[in-house]
């Protein structure tokens, strides 16, 4: 990823492991965890549909080396793109327009927040 993270997929592409040495996203997820757990619990209990990827685990792994201790932060989640048609547009939405690169139409890349707003013309997405 752009932030220097590595991604590993399960053999069937249903799950993603994001491995990073930067703790910023990991710490952010820890702060929203209580609300996230409440939301996902209600989602399952009431059979609500969501395009929000289900986070299955957060792990910190410490590796002792000759140069000291290296920390790795691992986020395991479901891959909501598994099984999508190859011509689908994929967006990496962060909820901000600051420093989000704009991907030109026709580029084979993951689109960003600015692309989503333009493509949707400000209209909401309805989930069934």
N, CA, C and O atoms as a GROMACS GRO file, in nm:
protein
  512
    1UNK      N    1   0.081  -0.119   0.000
    1UNK     CA    2   0.000   0.000   0.000
    1UNK      C    3   0.085   0.125   0.000
    1UNK      O    4   0.207   0.118   0.020
    2UNK      N    5   0.022   0.238  -0.022
    2UNK     CA    6   0.090   0.367  -0.028
    2UNK      C    7   0.161   0.398   0.104
    2UNK      O    8   0.269   0.457   0.103
    3UNK      N    9   0.102   0.358   0.214
    3UNK     CA   10   0.159   0.385   0.346
    3UNK      C   11   0.270   0.289   0.385
    3UNK      O   12   0.317   0.293   0.499
    4UNK      N   13   0.312   0.203   0.294
    4UNK     CA   14   0.421   0.111   0.322
    4UNK      C   15   0.376  -0.022   0.381
    4UNK      O   16   0.460  -0.104   0.418
    5UNK      N   17   0.247  -0.045   0.388
    5UNK     CA   18   0.196  -0.171   0.442
    5UNK      C   19   0.204  -0.281   0.336
    5UNK      O   20   0.200  -0.254   0.216
    6UNK      N   21   0.217  -0.403   0.383
    6UNK     CA   22   0.211  -0.520   0.295
    6UNK      C   23   0.076  -0.586   0.313
    6UNK      O   24   0.019  -0.586   0.423
    7UNK      N   25   0.024  -0.643   0.205
    7UNK     CA   26  -0.104  -0.712   0.210
    7UNK      C   27  -0.084  -0.857   0.171
    7UNK      O   28  -0.015  -0.889   0.075
    8UNK      N   29  -0.145  -0.944   0.248
    8UNK     CA   30  -0.142  -1.088   0.221
    8UNK      C   31  -0.286  -1.136   0.214
    8UNK      O   32  -0.366  -1.103   0.301
    9UNK      N   33  -0.318  -1.214   0.111
    9UNK     CA   34  -0.453  -1.266   0.094
    9UNK      C   35  -0.457  -1.414   0.129
    9UNK      O   36  -0.357  -1.485   0.114
   10UNK      N   37  -0.571  -1.459   0.177
   10UNK     CA   38  -0.589  -1.602   0.200
   10UNK      C   39  -0.593  -1.671   0.063
   10UNK      O   40  -0.609  -1.605  -0.039
   11UNK      N   41  -0.579  -1.803   0.062
   11UNK     CA   42  -0.573  -1.877  -0.065
   11UNK      C   43  -0.698  -1.857  -0.150
   11UNK      O   44  -0.691  -1.866  -0.272
   12UNK      N   45  -0.814  -1.831  -0.087
   12UNK     CA   46  -0.939  -1.812  -0.161
   12UNK      C   47  -0.976  -1.664  -0.176
   12UNK      O   48  -1.084  -1.632  -0.226
   13UNK      N   49  -0.889  -1.574  -0.134
   13UNK     CA   50  -0.905  -1.428  -0.143
   13UNK      C   51  -1.022  -1.374  -0.058
   13UNK      O   52  -1.064  -1.260  -0.078
   14UNK      N   53  -1.075  -1.453   0.034
   14UNK     CA   54  -1.184  -1.406   0.118
   14UNK      C   55  -1.136  -1.319   0.234
   14UNK      O   56  -1.214  -1.244   0.291
   15UNK      N   57  -1.008  -1.329   0.268
   15UNK     CA   58  -0.954  -1.256   0.383
   15UNK      C   59  -0.825  -1.185   0.346
   15UNK      O   60  -0.750  -1.229   0.259
   16UNK      N   61  -0.800  -1.072   0.414
   16UNK     CA   62  -0.681  -0.991   0.391
   16UNK      C   63  -0.610  -0.971   0.524
   16UNK      O   64  -0.674  -0.946   0.627
   17UNK      N   65  -0.478  -0.982   0.522
   17UNK     CA   66  -0.395  -0.942   0.636
   17UNK      C   67  -0.315  -0.821   0.591
   17UNK      O   68  -0.241  -0.827   0.493
   18UNK      N   69  -0.332  -0.711   0.662
   18UNK     CA   70  -0.254  -0.590   0.635
   18UNK      C   71  -0.147  -0.582   0.741
   18UNK      O   72  -0.177  -0.576   0.860
   19UNK      N   73  -0.021  -0.582   0.698
   19UNK     CA   74   0.092  -0.585   0.790
   19UNK      C   75   0.169  -0.455   0.775
   19UNK      O   76   0.212  -0.418   0.665
   20UNK      N   77   0.187  -0.385   0.887
   20UNK     CA   78   0.253  -0.255   0.884
   20UNK      C   79   0.345  -0.239   1.004
   20UNK      O   80   0.325  -0.301   1.108
   21UNK      N   81   0.446  -0.155   0.989
   21UNK     CA   82   0.531  -0.120   1.102
   21UNK      C   83   0.486   0.013   1.163
   21UNK      O   84   0.542   0.058   1.263
   22UNK      N   85   0.384   0.076   1.104
   22UNK     CA   86   0.329   0.202   1.152
   22UNK      C   87   0.207   0.173   1.240
   22UNK      O   88   0.113   0.108   1.195
   23UNK      N   89   0.209   0.220   1.363
   23UNK     CA   90   0.101   0.189   1.458
   23UNK      C   91  -0.018   0.283   1.446
   23UNK      O   92  -0.117   0.263   1.516
   24UNK      N   93  -0.013   0.386   1.361
   24UNK     CA   94  -0.117   0.490   1.356
   24UNK      C   95  -0.256   0.432   1.328
   24UNK      O   96  -0.348   0.457   1.405
   25UNK      N   97  -0.273   0.354   1.222
   25UNK     CA   98  -0.404   0.297   1.188
   25UNK      C   99  -0.448   0.197   1.294
   25UNK      O  100  -0.566   0.192   1.330
   26UNK      N  101  -0.354   0.119   1.344
   26UNK     CA  102  -0.383   0.021   1.448
   26UNK      C  103  -0.442   0.090   1.572
   26UNK      O  104  -0.544   0.047   1.625
   27UNK      N  105  -0.377   0.198   1.616
   27UNK     CA  106  -0.424   0.272   1.733
   27UNK      C  107  -0.559   0.337   1.708
   27UNK      O  108  -0.643   0.342   1.798
   28UNK      N  109  -0.580   0.387   1.587
   28UNK     CA  110  -0.708   0.447   1.551
   28UNK      C  111  -0.820   0.344   1.559
   28UNK      O  112  -0.928   0.372   1.610
   29UNK      N  113  -0.794   0.224   1.509
   29UNK     CA  114  -0.895   0.118   1.516
   29UNK      C  115  -0.925   0.080   1.661
   29UNK      O  116  -1.040   0.053   1.696
   30UNK      N  117  -0.823   0.078   1.744
   30UNK     CA  118  -0.846   0.046   1.885
   30UNK      C  119  -0.938   0.147   1.952
   30UNK      O  120  -1.017   0.110   2.040
   31UNK      N  121  -0.930   0.276   1.913
   31UNK     CA  122  -1.015   0.377   1.975
   31UNK      C  123  -1.161   0.365   1.934
   31UNK      O  124  -1.250   0.399   2.012
   32UNK      N  125  -1.187   0.317   1.811
   32UNK     CA  126  -1.326   0.304   1.765
   32UNK      C  127  -1.383   0.165   1.791
   32UNK      O  128  -1.500   0.139   1.761
   33UNK      N  129  -1.301   0.076   1.845
   33UNK     CA  130  -1.342  -0.063   1.863
   33UNK      C  131  -1.475  -0.081   1.937
   33UNK      O  132  -1.557  -0.160   1.891
   34UNK      N  133  -1.501  -0.012   2.049
   34UNK     CA  134  -1.630  -0.033   2.116
   34UNK      C  135  -1.750   0.000   2.027
   34UNK      O  136  -1.846  -0.077   2.022
   35UNK      N  137  -1.745   0.114   1.955
   35UNK     CA  138  -1.855   0.149   1.865
   35UNK      C  139  -1.863   0.054   1.746
   35UNK      O  140  -1.972   0.020   1.701
   36UNK      N  141  -1.747   0.013   1.696
   36UNK     CA  142  -1.743  -0.081   1.583
   36UNK      C  143  -1.807  -0.214   1.624
   36UNK      O  144  -1.884  -0.272   1.548
   37UNK      N  145  -1.773  -0.262   1.744
   37UNK     CA  146  -1.829  -0.388   1.791
   37UNK      C  147  -1.980  -0.378   1.806
   37UNK      O  148  -2.053  -0.471   1.769
   38UNK      N  149  -2.028  -0.267   1.860
   38UNK     CA  150  -2.173  -0.246   1.875
   38UNK      C  151  -2.240  -0.249   1.738
   38UNK      O  152  -2.343  -0.316   1.721
   39UNK      N  153  -2.183  -0.177   1.641
   39UNK     CA  154  -2.241  -0.173   1.507
   39UNK      C  155  -2.244  -0.311   1.443
   39UNK      O  156  -2.348  -0.353   1.392
   40UNK      N  157  -2.132  -0.383   1.445
   40UNK     CA  158  -2.128  -0.514   1.380
   40UNK      C  159  -2.218  -0.614   1.451
   40UNK      O  160  -2.277  -0.701   1.386
   41UNK      N  161  -2.230  -0.604   1.582
   41UNK     CA  162  -2.321  -0.693   1.656
   41UNK      C  163  -2.465  -0.669   1.612
   41UNK      O  164  -2.539  -0.764   1.587
   42UNK      N  165  -2.505  -0.543   1.604
   42UNK     CA  166  -2.641  -0.509   1.560
   42UNK      C  167  -2.662  -0.551   1.415
   42UNK      O  168  -2.770  -0.598   1.379
   43UNK      N  169  -2.561  -0.534   1.334
   43UNK     CA  170  -2.569  -0.573   1.194
   43UNK      C  171  -2.601  -0.722   1.181
   43UNK      O  172  -2.689  -0.761   1.104
   44UNK      N  173  -2.531  -0.805   1.257
   44UNK     CA  174  -2.556  -0.949   1.251
   44UNK      C  175  -2.688  -0.986   1.315
   44UNK      O  176  -2.762  -1.068   1.261
   45UNK      N  177  -2.719  -0.926   1.430
   45UNK     CA  178  -2.841  -0.960   1.503
   45UNK      C  179  -2.965  -0.928   1.422
   45UNK      O  180  -3.061  -1.005   1.421
   46UNK      N  181  -2.963  -0.813   1.353
   46UNK     CA  182  -3.080  -0.769   1.277
   46UNK      C  183  -3.072  -0.806   1.128
   46UNK      O  184  -3.162  -0.771   1.051
   47UNK      N  185  -2.967  -0.875   1.088
   47UNK     CA  186  -2.953  -0.917   0.948
   47UNK      C  187  -2.936  -0.799   0.854
   47UNK      O  188  -2.983  -0.803   0.740
   48UNK      N  189  -2.869  -0.694   0.899
   48UNK     CA  190  -2.848  -0.574   0.817
   48UNK      C  191  -2.735  -0.596   0.718
   48UNK      O  192  -2.634  -0.659   0.750
   49UNK      N  193  -2.751  -0.545   0.598
   49UNK     CA  194  -2.651  -0.554   0.493
   49UNK      C  195  -2.552  -0.439   0.510
   49UNK      O  196  -2.592  -0.328   0.544
   50UNK      N  197  -2.426  -0.464   0.485
   50UNK     CA  198  -2.325  -0.359   0.495
   50UNK      C  199  -2.211  -0.386   0.399
   50UNK      O  200  -2.177  -0.501   0.371
   51UNK      N  201  -2.152  -0.280   0.348
   51UNK     CA  202  -2.032  -0.290   0.266
   51UNK      C  203  -1.908  -0.259   0.347
   51UNK      O  204  -1.798  -0.251   0.293
   52UNK      N  205  -1.925  -0.241   0.478
   52UNK     CA  206  -1.812  -0.218   0.566
   52UNK      C  207  -1.744  -0.352   0.592
   52UNK      O  208  -1.808  -0.448   0.637
   53UNK      N  209  -1.616  -0.359   0.563
   53UNK     CA  210  -1.543  -0.485   0.582
   53UNK      C  211  -1.542  -0.523   0.730
   53UNK      O  212  -1.522  -0.438   0.816
   54UNK      N  213  -1.562  -0.648   0.757
   54UNK     CA  214  -1.561  -0.698   0.894
   54UNK      C  215  -1.417  -0.721   0.937
   54UNK      O  216  -1.345  -0.802   0.878
   55UNK      N  217  -1.375  -0.649   1.042
   55UNK     CA  218  -1.241  -0.667   1.098
   55UNK      C  219  -1.247  -0.787   1.192
   55UNK      O  220  -1.327  -0.788   1.286
   56UNK      N  221  -1.165  -0.885   1.167
   56UNK     CA  222  -1.167  -1.009   1.244
   56UNK      C  223  -1.064  -1.014   1.355
   56UNK      O  224  -1.079  -1.089   1.451
   57UNK      N  225  -0.960  -0.933   1.343
   57UNK     CA  226  -0.859  -0.933   1.447
   57UNK      C  227  -0.756  -0.824   1.429
   57UNK      O  228  -0.724  -0.784   1.317
   58UNK      N  229  -0.704  -0.776   1.543
   58UNK     CA  230  -0.594  -0.679   1.546
   58UNK      C  231  -0.484  -0.741   1.629
   58UNK      O  232  -0.508  -0.787   1.741
   59UNK      N  233  -0.364  -0.743   1.576
   59UNK     CA  234  -0.253  -0.808   1.646
   59UNK      C  235  -0.129  -0.720   1.640
   59UNK      O  236  -0.104  -0.652   1.541
   60UNK      N  237  -0.053  -0.723   1.747
   60UNK     CA  238   0.080  -0.662   1.748
   60UNK      C  239   0.179  -0.774   1.773
   60UNK      O  240   0.168  -0.847   1.872
   61UNK      N  241   0.275  -0.788   1.684
   61UNK     CA  242   0.377  -0.892   1.695
   61UNK      C  243   0.512  -0.823   1.715
   61UNK      O  244   0.549  -0.734   1.638
   62UNK      N  245   0.584  -0.863   1.818
   62UNK     CA  246   0.717  -0.810   1.843
   62UNK      C  247   0.819  -0.916   1.807
   62UNK      O  248   0.810  -1.031   1.848
   63UNK      N  249   0.918  -0.873   1.726
   63UNK     CA  250   1.024  -0.963   1.682
   63UNK      C  251   1.157  -0.910   1.735
   63UNK      O  252   1.195  -0.797   1.705
   64UNK      N  253   1.226  -0.992   1.813
   64UNK     CA  254   1.359  -0.955   1.862
   64UNK      C  255   1.462  -0.981   1.754
   64UNK      O  256   1.470  -1.090   1.698
   65UNK      N  257   1.541  -0.879   1.725
   65UNK     CA  258   1.648  -0.892   1.627
   65UNK      C  259   1.778  -0.845   1.690
   65UNK      O  260   1.779  -0.796   1.803
   66UNK      N  261   1.887  -0.860   1.618
   66UNK     CA  262   2.017  -0.811   1.666
   66UNK      C  263   2.016  -0.659   1.682
   66UNK      O  264   2.094  -0.604   1.760
   67UNK      N  265   1.929  -0.591   1.606
   67UNK     CA  266   1.922  -0.445   1.610
   67UNK      C  267   1.817  -0.393   1.708
   67UNK      O  268   1.793  -0.272   1.714
   68UNK      N  269   1.753  -0.481   1.783
   68UNK     CA  270   1.649  -0.439   1.877
   68UNK      C  271   1.518  -0.508   1.848
   68UNK      O  272   1.515  -0.614   1.786
   69UNK      N  273   1.410  -0.448   1.893
   69UNK     CA  274   1.276  -0.505   1.878
   69UNK      C  275   1.204  -0.436   1.762
   69UNK      O  276   1.199  -0.313   1.757
   70UNK      N  277   1.150  -0.515   1.671
   70UNK     CA  278   1.066  -0.463   1.563
   70UNK      C  279   0.921  -0.496   1.594
   70UNK      O  280   0.888  -0.610   1.626
   71UNK      N  281   0.834  -0.395   1.583
   71UNK     CA  282   0.690  -0.414   1.602
   71UNK      C  283   0.621  -0.422   1.468
   71UNK      O  284   0.648  -0.342   1.379
   72UNK      N  285   0.533  -0.518   1.454
   72UNK     CA  286   0.450  -0.533   1.335
   72UNK      C  287   0.304  -0.529   1.380
   72UNK      O  288   0.266  -0.596   1.476
   73UNK      N  289   0.224  -0.449   1.310
   73UNK     CA  290   0.083  -0.435   1.343
   73UNK      C  291   0.004  -0.501   1.231
   73UNK      O  292   0.020  -0.468   1.114
   74UNK      N  293  -0.081  -0.595   1.270
   74UNK     CA  294  -0.153  -0.678   1.172
   74UNK      C  295  -0.303  -0.660   1.191
   74UNK      O  296  -0.355  -0.674   1.302
   75UNK      N  297  -0.370  -0.630   1.081
   75UNK     CA  298  -0.516  -0.619   1.079
   75UNK      C  299  -0.568  -0.727   0.986
   75UNK      O  300  -0.531  -0.732   0.868
   76UNK      N  301  -0.653  -0.814   1.038
   76UNK     CA  302  -0.713  -0.921   0.959
   76UNK      C  303  -0.859  -0.885   0.935
   76UNK      O  304  -0.933  -0.859   1.030
   77UNK      N  305  -0.900  -0.882   0.809
   77UNK     CA  306  -1.038  -0.848   0.777
   77UNK      C  307  -1.087  -0.931   0.660
   77UNK      O  308  -1.010  -0.995   0.588
   78UNK      N  309  -1.220  -0.928   0.643
   78UNK     CA  310  -1.274  -0.994   0.526
   78UNK      C  311  -1.245  -0.909   0.404
   78UNK      O  312  -1.228  -0.787   0.415
   79UNK      N  313  -1.238  -0.970   0.288
   79UNK     CA  314  -1.212  -0.901   0.163
   79UNK      C  315  -1.345  -0.881   0.092
   79UNK      O  316  -1.397  -0.973   0.030
   80UNK      N  317  -1.401  -0.761   0.103
   80UNK     CA  318  -1.532  -0.737   0.042
   80UNK      C  319  -1.526  -0.737  -0.111
   80UNK      O  320  -1.630  -0.741  -0.177
   81UNK      N  321  -1.406  -0.733  -0.167
   81UNK     CA  322  -1.391  -0.736  -0.312
   81UNK      C  323  -1.386  -0.879  -0.367
   81UNK      O  324  -1.388  -0.898  -0.489
   82UNK      N  325  -1.381  -0.978  -0.280
   82UNK     CA  326  -1.374  -1.118  -0.326
   82UNK      C  327  -1.499  -1.151  -0.407
   82UNK      O  328  -1.611  -1.132  -0.360
   83UNK      N  329  -1.478  -1.201  -0.526
   83UNK     CA  330  -1.590  -1.241  -0.610
   83UNK      C  331  -1.654  -1.129  -0.690
   83UNK      O  332  -1.751  -1.152  -0.761
   84UNK      N  333  -1.601  -1.007  -0.679
   84UNK     CA  334  -1.656  -0.896  -0.756
   84UNK      C  335  -1.618  -0.911  -0.902
   84UNK      O  336  -1.510  -0.962  -0.933
   85UNK      N  337  -1.704  -0.866  -0.993
   85UNK     CA  338  -1.666  -0.868  -1.135
   85UNK      C  339  -1.541  -0.785  -1.158
   85UNK      O  340  -1.519  -0.684  -1.089
   86UNK      N  341  -1.459  -0.825  -1.252
   86UNK     CA  342  -1.330  -0.758  -1.275
   86UNK      C  343  -1.346  -0.616  -1.326
   86UNK      O  344  -1.251  -0.537  -1.316
   87UNK      N  345  -1.462  -0.580  -1.381
   87UNK     CA  346  -1.481  -0.443  -1.431
   87UNK      C  347  -1.542  -0.350  -1.326
   87UNK      O  348  -1.581  -0.238  -1.360
   88UNK      N  349  -1.550  -0.394  -1.201
   88UNK     CA  350  -1.605  -0.311  -1.094
   88UNK      C  351  -1.508  -0.201  -1.055
   88UNK      O  352  -1.386  -0.221  -1.056
   89UNK      N  353  -1.561  -0.085  -1.020
   89UNK     CA  354  -1.479   0.022  -0.966
   89UNK      C  355  -1.457  -0.005  -0.818
   89UNK      O  356  -1.551  -0.038  -0.746
   90UNK      N  357  -1.334   0.009  -0.773
   90UNK     CA  358  -1.299  -0.012  -0.633
   90UNK      C  359  -1.250   0.121  -0.577
   90UNK      O  360  -1.164   0.186  -0.636
   91UNK      N  361  -1.306   0.161  -0.462
   91UNK     CA  362  -1.271   0.288  -0.399
   91UNK      C  363  -1.210   0.259  -0.262
   91UNK      O  364  -1.255   0.171  -0.189
   92UNK      N  365  -1.106   0.335  -0.229
   92UNK     CA  366  -1.044   0.331  -0.096
   92UNK      C  367  -1.084   0.461  -0.027
   92UNK      O  368  -1.013   0.561  -0.037
   93UNK      N  369  -1.197   0.458   0.044
   93UNK     CA  370  -1.253   0.579   0.104
   93UNK      C  371  -1.198   0.599   0.243
   93UNK      O  372  -1.201   0.509   0.326
   94UNK      N  373  -1.149   0.719   0.268
   94UNK     CA  374  -1.093   0.754   0.399
   94UNK      C  375  -1.175   0.862   0.468
   94UNK      O  376  -1.152   0.891   0.585
   95UNK      N  377  -1.272   0.922   0.397
   95UNK     CA  378  -1.354   1.026   0.458
   95UNK      C  379  -1.288   1.162   0.458
   95UNK      O  380  -1.327   1.249   0.536
   96UNK      N  381  -1.190   1.182   0.374
   96UNK     CA  382  -1.122   1.311   0.367
   96UNK      C  383  -1.080   1.338   0.224
   96UNK      O  384  -1.054   1.246   0.146
   97UNK      N  385  -1.072   1.464   0.190
   97UNK     CA  386  -1.024   1.502   0.057
   97UNK      C  387  -0.881   1.550   0.063
   97UNK      O  388  -0.818   1.570  -0.041
   98UNK      N  389  -0.827   1.568   0.182
   98UNK     CA  390  -0.689   1.616   0.198
   98UNK      C  391  -0.591   1.509   0.152
   98UNK      O  392  -0.600   1.393   0.193
   99UNK      N  393  -0.499   1.548   0.070
   99UNK     CA  394  -0.390   1.462   0.024
   99UNK      C  395  -0.438   1.331  -0.039
   99UNK      O  396  -0.365   1.232  -0.038
  100UNK      N  397  -0.559   1.330  -0.093
  100UNK     CA  398  -0.609   1.209  -0.159
  100UNK      C  399  -0.589   1.226  -0.308
  100UNK      O  400  -0.647   1.315  -0.369
  101UNK      N  401  -0.507   1.142  -0.367
  101UNK     CA  402  -0.476   1.157  -0.509
  101UNK      C  403  -0.601   1.132  -0.593
  101UNK      O  404  -0.689   1.054  -0.555
  102UNK      N  405  -0.607   1.197  -0.704
  102UNK     CA  406  -0.718   1.183  -0.796
  102UNK      C  407  -0.675   1.087  -0.906
  102UNK      O  408  -0.571   1.107  -0.969
  103UNK      N  409  -0.753   0.984  -0.930
  103UNK     CA  410  -0.721   0.886  -1.034
  103UNK      C  411  -0.801   0.921  -1.158
  103UNK      O  412  -0.924   0.933  -1.154
  104UNK      N  413  -0.730   0.938  -1.269
  104UNK     CA  414  -0.797   0.973  -1.394
  104UNK      C  415  -0.879   0.856  -1.447
  104UNK      O  416  -0.843   0.739  -1.430
  105UNK      N  417  -0.990   0.889  -1.511
  105UNK     CA  418  -1.079   0.788  -1.569
  105UNK      C  419  -1.000   0.699  -1.664
  105UNK      O  420  -0.921   0.748  -1.745
  106UNK      N  421  -1.021   0.569  -1.656
  106UNK     CA  422  -0.954   0.474  -1.743
  106UNK      C  423  -0.828   0.415  -1.684
  106UNK      O  424  -0.780   0.312  -1.732
  107UNK      N  425  -0.772   0.478  -1.579
  107UNK     CA  426  -0.655   0.419  -1.513
  107UNK      C  427  -0.699   0.295  -1.437
  107UNK      O  428  -0.806   0.294  -1.375
  108UNK      N  429  -0.619   0.192  -1.442
  108UNK     CA  430  -0.650   0.067  -1.372
  108UNK      C  431  -0.596   0.076  -1.231
  108UNK      O  432  -0.495   0.014  -1.198
  109UNK      N  433  -0.664   0.154  -1.146
  109UNK     CA  434  -0.617   0.176  -1.010
  109UNK      C  435  -0.738   0.179  -0.917
  109UNK      O  436  -0.853   0.187  -0.960
  110UNK      N  437  -0.708   0.174  -0.791
  110UNK     CA  438  -0.811   0.192  -0.691
  110UNK      C  439  -0.844   0.341  -0.684
  110UNK      O  440  -0.754   0.424  -0.671
  111UNK      N  441  -0.970   0.373  -0.693
  111UNK     CA  442  -1.014   0.512  -0.691
  111UNK      C  443  -1.020   0.565  -0.548
  111UNK      O  444  -1.024   0.488  -0.452
  112UNK      N  445  -1.020   0.697  -0.536
  112UNK     CA  446  -1.014   0.763  -0.406
  112UNK      C  447  -1.140   0.844  -0.380
  112UNK      O  448  -1.233   0.845  -0.461
  113UNK      N  449  -1.142   0.914  -0.266
  113UNK     CA  450  -1.258   0.990  -0.222
  113UNK      C  451  -1.308   1.089  -0.328
  113UNK      O  452  -1.428   1.097  -0.353
  114UNK      N  453  -1.217   1.164  -0.388
  114UNK     CA  454  -1.257   1.263  -0.488
  114UNK      C  455  -1.325   1.196  -0.608
  114UNK      O  456  -1.422   1.248  -0.662
  115UNK      N  457  -1.274   1.080  -0.648
  115UNK     CA  458  -1.336   1.006  -0.758
  115UNK      C  459  -1.477   0.960  -0.722
  115UNK      O  460  -1.569   0.967  -0.803
  116UNK      N  461  -1.493   0.913  -0.599
  116UNK     CA  462  -1.623   0.864  -0.553
  116UNK      C  463  -1.728   0.975  -0.557
  116UNK      O  464  -1.839   0.954  -0.605
  117UNK      N  465  -1.691   1.092  -0.506
  117UNK     CA  466  -1.784   1.205  -0.504
  117UNK      C  467  -1.823   1.245  -0.646
  117UNK      O  468  -1.940   1.271  -0.674
  118UNK      N  469  -1.725   1.248  -0.735
  118UNK     CA  470  -1.753   1.285  -0.873
  118UNK      C  471  -1.838   1.178  -0.943
  118UNK      O  472  -1.934   1.211  -1.012
  119UNK      N  473  -1.802   1.051  -0.926
  119UNK     CA  474  -1.874   0.942  -0.992
  119UNK      C  475  -2.019   0.931  -0.944
  119UNK      O  476  -2.109   0.900  -1.022
  120UNK      N  477  -2.041   0.957  -0.814
  120UNK     CA  478  -2.176   0.945  -0.757
  120UNK      C  479  -2.257   1.074  -0.772
  120UNK      O  480  -2.376   1.076  -0.741
  121UNK      N  481  -2.193   1.181  -0.820
  121UNK     CA  482  -2.258   1.312  -0.836
  121UNK      C  483  -2.330   1.354  -0.708
  121UNK      O  484  -2.435   1.417  -0.712
  122UNK      N  485  -2.270   1.318  -0.593
  122UNK     CA  486  -2.325   1.356  -0.464
  122UNK      C  487  -2.442   1.272  -0.416
  122UNK      O  488  -2.496   1.297  -0.308
  123UNK      N  489  -2.483   1.172  -0.495
  123UNK     CA  490  -2.598   1.090  -0.458
  123UNK      C  491  -2.557   0.983  -0.359
  123UNK      O  492  -2.446   0.931  -0.367
  124UNK      N  493  -2.644   0.949  -0.263
  124UNK     CA  494  -2.612   0.844  -0.166
  124UNK      C  495  -2.620   0.707  -0.232
  124UNK      O  496  -2.679   0.691  -0.338
  125UNK      N  497  -2.560   0.610  -0.166
  125UNK     CA  498  -2.571   0.471  -0.210
  125UNK      C  499  -2.670   0.402  -0.118
  125UNK      O  500  -2.656   0.407   0.004
  126UNK      N  501  -2.769   0.338  -0.176
  126UNK     CA  502  -2.868   0.266  -0.097
  126UNK      C  503  -2.829   0.119  -0.092
  126UNK      O  504  -2.803   0.056  -0.194
  127UNK      N  505  -2.826   0.066   0.028
  127UNK     CA  506  -2.795  -0.076   0.048
  127UNK      C  507  -2.925  -0.150   0.075
  127UNK      O  508  -3.012  -0.100   0.146
  128UNK      N  509  -2.937  -0.269   0.018
  128UNK     CA  510  -3.058  -0.347   0.041
  128UNK      C  511  -3.040  -0.446   0.150
  128UNK      O  512  -3.133  -0.520   0.183
   0.00000   0.00000   0.00000
